[in-house]
Every structure is written in C-alpha cells, then in structure tokens.
Amino acid sequence: MSKHEKNPKAKKQPSVEKGAKAVTNPDSYLRLNPSWRISKLCFRDPYGWHVLVAEKIYYIQQKLKDLELMTWNDILVKDRSKHHQIDVSRLCKPAQDYLEDMSIDDIDEVLSLRLTNKERVWGILSGGVVELLWWDPEHEICPSPLKHT
C-alpha cells in the first residue's frame, strides 16, 4: 500500500437497516382543533367570498370560531353527517375548473363544512388545517340528492 492511499477506520460498523426515524399516525390530526388558512380564498363568481357583506362575514367567522372549540374527531367523525370530505369528481364543473385554474387539481377530496341547511364553506384539509376555498350559500358545489339539505 502506498503512502497516498487512505484506509478509513470506524469505531463501529454502521447499520445497514433502514427505517423511519419518526412514525406519525396519519389520523393524528383528529385530536387537534381546526385552524384555517385564507390564501386560496376564491374571489370570483360563482362561490366567491367577494359577494359577502360584513354581517355575513361576521356570521361565518362565528361559525368557524365555534368549530375551533371542537376537535377534528368531533367534526369529521361525530358530526360526519354535517361536515365531510367530498371526492373532487362529484363537484360541479365551476368548482372543478377553479381547482384546475389555481393548479390545485391534484387533490382527491375537498372538505364541506355545513353552517346551515344550505350554507357551506369549502376547503382543502391537510394535517388539521383547512385552506378555505369557497362560500356556497345555496349548496350548489355538490348538491345533495336529499331535499332540504
């Protein structure tokens, strides 16, 4: 062996086994309270937030504030008849077009939060945070086959 060749020495042999360093339960957000992001709010017709008057904005804010007191388990499991994920393929064409225009058409589901029999707030749920998208006062984004819902 020449002087210029190096032979590194290790105190111990490194393990060749690979494994996850942190294992996270994908449903762990169910124990969290919801929070909201507004960067993706829609401000165009139909379903845009731009049509709301201050009184209605305050009303929606109060409803979302009430939801913040609950956990995602309360909202999505116990109240699943009111609040649930909807497959994007079931959405009306304008809603699907908006997702495509905003380059967020790679998602599978959007979240529907029921405020009244007709009124809905829609968003994308990720890790316990909802990126709010639409205001749907007439339940048109994904109409229910049931009357009065």
N, C-alpha and C positions, 0 to 999 in steps of 0.2 A: 504494500500500500504506500502510495506516495505521500509526501508532506501535505499536499494541497487537497487531498480527499478527506472529507469530514464524515465521521460516523456518529450521528447524534445518539445520545443515550437518554432514556426516560427513566424516571424513578419507578413508574408503574406502567403497565400496558394499558392504553385507552380501551374502553369498552366499545365493541362494535355493534352492540344492541342499540337500536334507535327507538325512541318512544316519545310520546307527547310530554312536554315538561309541565304543562298545565292542562288539566282536563276540565272543561266547562260544560255544564249541562245546558243544552240549547233552550230548555224551558225555564232557566233560572230567572229570567226577567219576570216571570209570573208572580214572583214575590215582591216586585218593585211597584212603586206608584208611577203612573204615567207622567210623561213630560212631552213637551211639544216643540217642534221646530217650524218656523214660518217661511223659510227661504224658498219653498216651492209653491207657495200660495198662488192660485190661479186668479188673474185679474182680467179675464176676458169672458165674453159670452160663449156658451152658457156656463153656468155654475161658478162664475167668478165672484170673488169677495167684494169687488168694486161696487156692486149694487146695494150693499148694505148701508143702512143708516146707523147712526151712533147707538140708538136704542137697541137695535137688533145685535150689534156687535157686543154691547154690554150683556145682553141676554146669553149669547153664545159663550162669552167669557165666563159667565157664572156657571153655565152647564159644564164647561171643561174644568173649571175650578172644583166643582162637585166631584167630577171623575177623579181628580188628583188625590182625593181623600181615600180612594179605593185602590186595591192592588189590581194588577192585570189579571190575576186569577179571578177576582170578584167580577171584573168586567167581561172577560172573554170566556170564562167557564160558567160561573154562576148566572150571569146575565147574557148568555150567548144568544138568546132569542132577540135581544135588542142590539147587541154590539158583536160584530163578527167579521172575519175575513171573507172576501168575495174574490173568486177567480176572475182575473182580468178579462178573460174571454166572455164573461157574462155581462160586461159593462156595455153601455150604449156607445155608439160609434163616436160621438164627440169626445167622450171621456177617453176612449182608446186613442183617438187622434191626438189629444193633448199629451198623453204619455209619450207617444211617438215624437211629437214636436219638441218635447222637453228632453228627449233622449233618455227617458226612464221607462222605456217599453220592455226592458229586460226583466222586469219583476213578474211574479206569478200571481200575486194577490194584492189587494188593497183592503184597507180597514174601513168599515162602515160603523160610525158611532151615531146611534139614534138619539135625537134630542126630544122629538115629539112623534106622534103617529106618522107624520110625513117628513119632517125636517131631519136631514142627515148632515154630518160633517164627515168628509172622506180624507184618508191619508195613507201613508205607507208606514207600516210598523216595522221597526228594526231595533232589536235589543231593548225594548221597553220605551223607545222614543218614537213618537208619531210625527212624520213630516206631513203637515197638513197640506191638502191639495184643494179640495172643492167644498163649496157651500151648496147644498142640494135641498132647497126649501120644499120641493114638490115630490121628492123621492123618485126622480127620473133617471138617475145614473144607472141604477139596477132595479127596475120596478119589481115589486113583489107580486106574485100571482094572487096573493090573498087580498081581499077588499079591506080598505081602511087601515093599511099598514104602510 
